[in-house]
């Protein structure tokens, strides 16, 4: 019988970890693939912490944005950040280590999906804001997570049929919409945050612009490692500048506890309402496309075969992590594209590096003082960094669309009309505020939801379902090709 997993194995050297891997794999011998290679403890710690640095800014920005929009107190926001990091660690270990047929066993970091930001804010504001709104959000998150988990256990043929809804013209459009819709969120923070007394003050734009400039310079002139943590360094640099000018106060850091444990249902028992649940199911449908693309992309980078079973295991991990997130006061989870890029840059292929990163995140999730420091970052500084990240998300979508033949009128119509639908909530907000009931508005008042739905429906009208050629395993040799083929491959 295989010995149970323990984090202490990470510190016992290569031979012991390799023995555990062999037992779990059921082959009785150690795998020689670089993905299954167990590095020395010092390298595991170093490379794992690098993943945390690359991931950290993206990890904490979602609870900060959602918590700010729902008018949570600083103490509540600190708790959200801790819960997010703690759950991120558990989710990443599940995805990289694997439990039975759950987890892709690839170097994939799990983080809260940006796709859910706008829908969660819409759900929360529709429920009146504050912690009471979080209960409605968590009810929808838990339900959507369980549904995703169940979906990934469908028979292979049924699973492939559903995934044929998402060829590159759809996924590229959805990712582009996601970035375009989120950029205004970053810009509002750059102006000081909606509702703040100094909203639009030129000083806020100076902080945001300085942060952006610092990040862009780092990405342009620095080496790979510094470039991979440019967002984090930009946040630190902007916050330090604001502190020296008297615009940052760390009083809440002193009042925060040194140690804090995330407990299930901290804010109360979740509430299950059908419109928020429907909205979150749509979010998870989109995140399935993201995870599918990231799984194929990282498979191409590390030269590891990715087939329909690998994708299904990755989606099961997404579903399990999302349901766990709702229980532990966090949000929906997805494979993080930022860290896929880091794997490509560093060429460190071992999945146990991600396991080590998961351990670091769990530890950080137990330190409220660290979360309080993050919560003290000025809105303008956060907005400068967020705008860069959201713009890069839109660029990722454009890169995917570059693989699509947009000279074909049908594809061009899918992309163009979907983008138009995505801009409707921001352009004509009165339609949703005054001419729809609250439930319908919470469902439709999201550019991501409208844009994604339009892309799927229009693609079905003009192009139909992608061809199903059966369960063929794919071993991409080019990571860019892998990312594009991810969602067009019928095995997905």
C-alpha positions in Angstrom: 0.0 0.0 0.0 1.4 3.4 -1.0 2.5 5.7 1.9 0.3 8.8 2.3 1.5 12.1 1.0 3.4 14.3 3.4 5.0 17.7 2.8 8.1 16.3 4.7 8.9 14.3 1.6 9.9 17.5 -0.1 12.8 17.8 2.4 14.0 14.2 2.3 15.8 14.3 -1.1 15.3 13.0 -4.5 15.4 9.3 -3.8 12.5 9.2 -1.4 10.2 11.5 -3.5 10.9 9.4 -6.6 9.9 6.3 -4.7 6.6 7.9 -3.8 6.0 9.0 -7.4 6.6 5.4 -8.6 4.2 4.0 -6.0 1.5 6.5 -7.0 2.0 6.0 -10.7 1.4 2.3 -10.2 4.3 1.3 -12.5 6.7 0.2 -9.7 9.6 2.2 -11.2 10.6 5.8 -11.3 9.6 7.9 -14.3 12.5 9.4 -16.2 10.4 12.2 -17.7 11.6 15.7 -16.7 8.0 16.5 -15.5 8.3 13.8 -12.9 11.9 14.6 -11.9 12.3 15.5 -8.2 14.9 18.2 -7.8 17.0 18.7 -4.7 15.2 20.4 -1.8 17.1 23.7 -2.2 16.2 23.9 -5.9 12.6 22.9 -5.2 12.4 25.8 -2.7 14.0 28.3 -4.9 12.1 27.5 -8.1 8.9 27.1 -6.1 9.2 30.5 -4.5 9.9 32.0 -8.0 6.5 30.7 -9.1 4.9 32.3 -6.0 6.5 35.6 -6.9 5.3 35.4 -10.5 1.8 34.4 -9.4 1.4 36.6 -6.3 0.1 39.8 -7.8 -2.4 38.0 -10.0 -3.5 35.9 -7.0 -4.3 38.8 -4.6 -5.8 41.2 -7.1 -9.1 39.4 -7.5 -10.0 39.4 -3.8 -8.8 43.1 -3.6 -11.0 44.1 -6.5 -14.1 42.1 -5.5 -13.7 43.1 -1.8 -13.3 46.8 -2.7 -16.4 46.7 -5.0 -18.5 45.1 -2.2 -17.3 47.7 0.3 -15.7 45.2 2.7 -13.7 46.4 5.7 -9.9 46.2 5.7 -10.1 43.3 8.2 -12.5 41.4 6.0 -10.3 42.1 2.9 -7.2 40.8 4.8 -9.2 37.6 5.5 -10.2 37.2 1.9 -6.6 37.5 0.8 -5.4 34.9 3.3 -8.2 32.5 2.3 -7.4 33.0 -1.4 -3.6 32.2 -0.9 -4.4 29.2 1.4 -6.8 27.7 -1.1 -4.5 28.5 -4.0 -1.8 26.4 -2.3 -4.1 23.4 -1.8 -5.5 23.7 -5.4 -2.0 23.8 -7.0 -0.9 20.8 -5.1 -4.0 18.9 -6.2 -3.3 19.9 -9.8 0.4 19.1 -9.9 0.7 16.2 -7.5 -2.6 14.6 -8.4 -5.0 12.5 -6.4 -6.2 9.4 -8.3 -7.8 10.7 -11.5 -7.9 14.3 -10.3 -5.1 16.7 -11.3 -3.2 16.9 -14.6 0.2 16.1 -12.9 1.8 18.9 -14.9 3.5 22.1 -13.6 0.3 24.1 -13.5 -0.4 26.7 -10.8 -4.0 27.3 -9.8 -5.3 30.8 -9.2 -8.5 32.7 -9.0 -9.8 33.3 -12.5 -10.2 36.9 -13.7 -13.2 35.7 -15.7 -15.2 35.6 -12.5 -14.4 39.2 -11.4 -17.2 41.1 -13.2 -19.9 38.4 -12.6 -19.0 38.1 -8.9 -19.2 41.9 -8.5 -22.5 41.9 -10.3 -23.8 39.1 -8.1 -22.5 40.8 -4.9 -23.9 44.3 -5.8 -27.2 42.7 -6.7 -27.3 41.1 -3.3 -26.6 44.5 -1.6 -22.9 44.3 -1.0 -21.0 43.6 2.2 -20.5 40.1 3.7 -24.1 39.2 3.1 -23.4 39.4 -0.7 -20.4 37.1 -0.3 -22.8 34.4 0.9 -24.7 34.5 -2.4 -21.4 34.5 -4.3 -20.2 31.5 -2.4 -23.4 29.5 -3.0 -22.9 30.0 -6.7 -19.2 29.2 -6.6 -19.8 25.9 -4.7 -22.5 24.8 -7.1 -20.5 25.7 -10.2 -17.4 23.9 -8.8 -19.4 20.7 -8.2 -21.0 20.9 -11.7 -17.5 21.3 -13.3 -16.2 18.4 -11.3 -19.1 16.2 -12.4 -18.9 17.4 -16.0 -15.2 16.2 -16.2 -16.3 12.7 -15.4 -18.6 12.4 -18.4 -17.9 9.6 -20.9 -15.1 10.5 -23.3 -17.4 10.9 -26.3 -19.8 13.3 -24.5 -16.9 15.2 -23.0 -15.4 15.7 -26.5 -18.8 16.8 -27.9 -19.1 19.6 -25.4 -15.6 20.8 -25.9 -16.1 21.0 -29.7 -18.1 24.2 -28.9 -14.7 26.0 -28.3 -12.6 26.3 -31.4 -9.9 29.0 -31.5 -12.2 31.6 -32.9 -14.4 31.3 -29.8 -11.6 31.0 -27.2 -9.6 33.8 -28.8 -12.6 36.1 -28.7 -13.5 35.2 -25.1 -10.0 35.9 -23.9 -9.8 39.2 -25.8 -13.2 40.2 -24.4 -12.0 39.3 -20.9 -9.0 41.7 -21.2 -11.0 44.5 -22.8 -13.7 44.3 -20.1 -11.2 44.3 -17.3 -9.0 47.2 -18.5 -11.6 49.8 -17.4 -11.5 48.1 -13.9 -7.8 48.8 -13.7 -8.2 52.3 -15.0 -10.9 53.1 -12.4 -8.5 52.0 -9.7 -5.7 54.1 -11.4 -8.0 57.1 -10.9 -8.2 56.3 -7.2 -11.1 53.8 -7.0 -14.8 54.5 -7.8 -16.4 56.3 -4.9 -13.2 57.5 -3.3 -13.1 61.3 -2.5 -10.1 61.8 -4.6 -11.3 59.9 -7.6 -9.7 61.4 -10.8 -7.1 63.4 -8.9 -4.0 63.8 -11.1 -1.9 62.6 -8.2 -3.5 59.2 -8.5 -2.7 59.0 -12.2 0.9 60.0 -11.4 1.2 57.0 -9.0 -0.5 54.7 -11.6 1.6 56.0 -14.4 4.8 55.7 -12.4 4.0 52.1 -11.5 3.2 51.2 -15.1 6.4 52.8 -16.3 8.5 51.0 -13.8 6.9 47.7 -14.8 7.4 48.3 -18.5 11.0 49.3 -18.0 11.7 46.2 -16.0 10.1 44.0 -18.6 12.1 45.7 -21.3 15.6 45.8 -19.9 15.8 43.2 -17.1 16.7 39.5 -17.3 14.2 36.7 -17.3 13.7 36.4 -13.5 13.2 40.1 -12.8 11.0 40.3 -15.9 8.8 37.5 -14.5 8.2 39.4 -11.2 7.9 42.9 -12.8 4.3 43.2 -11.6 5.2 42.4 -8.0 8.2 44.8 -8.1 6.0 47.5 -9.6 3.5 47.2 -6.8 6.3 47.3 -4.2 8.0 50.3 -5.9 4.7 52.2 -6.3 3.7 51.6 -2.7 7.2 52.7 -1.4 6.9 55.9 -3.4 3.4 56.6 -2.0 4.6 55.8 1.5 7.5 58.3 1.3 5.1 60.9 0.1 2.7 60.2 3.0 -0.1 58.5 1.1 0.2 55.0 2.6 -0.5 54.1 6.2 0.3 50.7 7.7 -1.8 51.0 10.8 -3.8 48.0 9.9 -0.7 45.9 9.6 0.2 46.5 13.2 -3.3 45.5 14.3 -3.4 42.3 12.2 -2.6 39.0 13.8 0.6 37.1 13.1 -1.1 33.8 12.5 -4.6 33.3 11.2 -6.4 30.1 10.1 -8.9 30.0 7.3 -12.1 28.3 8.6 -15.0 27.0 6.4 -18.0 29.3 6.0 -16.3 32.1 8.0 -18.8 34.7 6.8 -21.8 32.4 7.3 -23.6 29.6 5.4 -23.8 30.1 1.7 -27.1 31.1 0.0 -28.1 29.3 -3.2 -30.0 31.5 -5.7 -30.6 30.2 -9.2 -29.6 33.3 -11.2 -26.2 33.7 -9.6 -25.7 30.0 -10.0 -26.5 30.2 -13.7 -24.1 33.1 -14.1 -21.3 31.2 -12.3 -21.9 28.1 -14.4 -21.3 30.3 -17.5 -18.1 31.5 -15.8 -16.9 28.0 -15.3 -17.7 27.1 -18.9 -15.3 29.8 -19.9 -12.6 28.8 -17.4 -12.8 25.2 -18.8 -11.6 26.7 -22.1 -8.8 28.6 -20.3 -7.6 25.4 -18.4 -7.8 23.3 -21.6 -5.6 25.8 -23.5 -3.1 26.1 -20.6 -2.9 22.3 -20.2 -2.1 21.8 -23.9 0.3 24.8 -23.8 2.3 23.5 -20.8 2.3 20.0 -22.3 4.0 21.4 -25.4 6.5 23.3 -23.3 7.5 20.3 -21.2 7.2 17.8 -24.1 4.6 15.7 -22.3 1.7 14.0 -24.1 -1.7 15.7 -23.4 -4.8 13.8 -24.3 -8.5 14.0 -23.4 -7.9 12.2 -20.1 -5.2 14.7 -19.1 -7.6 17.6 -19.8 -10.4 15.9 -17.9 -8.1 15.4 -14.9 -7.1 19.1 -15.1 -10.8 20.1 -15.2 -11.7 17.8 -12.3 -9.0 19.6 -10.3 -10.5 23.0 -11.3 -14.0 21.9 -10.2 -12.7 20.4 -6.9 -10.7 23.6 -6.2 -13.6 25.9 -7.0 -16.0 24.0 -4.7 -13.3 24.1 -2.0 -12.8 27.8 -2.6 -16.5 28.5 -1.9 -16.3 26.5 1.3 -13.0 28.2 2.4 -14.2 31.8 1.6 -12.4 32.1 -1.8 -13.4 32.1 -5.5 -13.4 30.0 -8.7 -10.0 28.5 -9.7 -8.3 28.0 -13.1 -4.8 27.1 -14.3 -2.8 30.4 -14.3 -1.4 31.4 -17.7 1.3 33.6 -16.1 3.0 30.6 -14.6 2.8 28.6 -17.9 4.9 31.4 -19.4 7.4 31.1 -16.5 7.8 27.4 -17.2 8.7 28.3 -20.8 11.2 31.0 -19.8 13.0 29.0 -17.0 12.8 25.6 -18.7 12.2 24.0 -15.3 9.8 21.3 -16.1 9.3 19.4 -12.8 5.8 19.4 -11.4 7.1 19.1 -7.9 8.3 22.7 -8.2 4.6 23.6 -8.3 4.0 21.4 -5.3 6.7 23.3 -3.4 5.0 26.6 -4.5 1.7 25.3 -3.1 3.4 24.7 0.2 4.7 28.3 0.2 1.2 29.6 -0.6 -0.4 27.7 2.2 2.1 29.2 4.6 1.5 32.7 3.3 -2.2 32.1 3.7 -1.7 31.7 7.4 0.0 35.1 7.9 -2.6 37.9 8.2 0.1 40.5 8.5 1.4 39.7 5.0 -2.2 40.1 3.7 -2.6 43.4 5.6 0.5 44.8 3.8 -1.0 43.9 0.5 -4.4 45.4 1.5 -2.5 48.7 2.2 -1.4 49.1 -1.5 -3.0 52.4 -2.8 -5.7 51.9 -5.3 -3.8 54.0 -7.9 -0.7 51.8 -7.6 -2.8 48.7 -7.9 -4.6 50.2 -10.9 -1.4 50.8 -12.7 -0.2 47.2 -12.3 -3.7 45.8 -13.0 -4.1 47.7 -16.2 -0.8 46.2 -17.5 -2.0 42.7 -16.6 -5.4 43.1 -18.1 -4.0 44.5 -21.3 -1.8 41.5 -21.6 -4.8 39.2 -21.2 -6.4 41.0 -24.2 -3.2 40.5 -26.1 -3.2 36.8 -25.4 -6.7 36.6 -27.0 -5.5 38.6 -30.0 -2.6 36.2 -30.4 -5.0 33.3 -30.4 -7.2 35.0 -33.0 -4.0 35.5 -35.2 -4.2 31.8 -35.8 -7.8 32.1 -37.1 -8.5 33.0 -40.8 -10.2 36.3 -40.2 -10.3 36.9 -44.0 -13.2 34.4 -43.8 -16.3 36.5 -43.3 -17.9 34.0 -41.0 -15.1 34.1 -38.5 -14.8 37.9 -38.8 -18.5 38.3 -37.9 -18.1 36.0 -34.9 -15.3 38.1 -33.5 -16.7 41.5 -34.4 -20.3 41.1 -33.2 -19.1 39.3 -30.0 -16.9 42.3 -29.2 -19.8 44.6 -29.8 -22.0 42.7 -27.3 -19.2 42.7 -24.8 -19.1 46.5 -24.8 -22.9 46.9 -24.3 -23.0 46.9 -20.4 -20.2 49.6 -20.2 -21.7 51.7 -23.1 -25.4 51.6 -22.2 -25.5 50.8 -18.5 -29.0 52.3 -18.2 -30.4 49.3 -20.1 -29.4 47.0 -17.2 -29.9 49.5 -14.3 -33.4 50.7 -15.2 -35.0 48.4 -17.7 -34.3 45.0 -16.3 -35.2 43.3 -13.0 -32.4 42.7 -10.6 -32.1 38.9 -11.3 -31.9 39.3 -15.1 -29.5 42.3 -14.8 -27.1 40.3 -12.5 -27.0 37.6 -15.2 -26.6 39.9 -18.3 -24.8 43.0 -16.9 -21.4 41.6 -17.7 -19.4 42.1 -20.8 -17.6 38.8 -20.4 -20.9 36.9 -20.2 -22.5 38.7 -23.2 -19.3 38.4 -25.3 -18.7 34.8 -24.5 -22.3 33.8 -25.1 -22.4 35.7 -28.4 -19.2 34.0 -29.6 -20.4 30.5 -28.8 -23.8 31.1 -30.4 -22.6 32.9 -33.5 -19.9 30.3 -34.1 -22.5 27.6 -34.0 -24.7 29.5 -36.4 -21.9 30.3 -38.9 -19.5 27.4 -38.5 -21.3 24.6 -36.6 -19.5 22.2 -34.2 -15.8 21.5 -34.8 -15.1 18.2 -36.4 -14.6 15.3 -34.0 -11.8 13.1 -35.1 -11.7 10.9 -32.0 -9.5 10.6 -29.0 -6.0 11.4 -30.3 -3.2 12.2 -27.9 -1.2 15.3 -28.8 2.4 16.0 -28.1 3.0 19.6 -29.4 6.6 20.6 -30.0 5.9 24.3 -30.1 4.2 26.0 -27.1 2.5 28.6 -29.2 1.1 25.9 -31.5 0.0 24.0 -28.4 -1.9 26.9 -27.0 -3.8 27.3 -30.2 -4.4 23.6 -30.8 -5.6 23.2 -27.3 -9.1 24.3 -27.9 -9.5 23.1 -31.5 -8.2 19.6 -30.7 -11.2 17.3 -30.7 -9.7 15.3 -27.8 -10.3 18.2 -25.5 
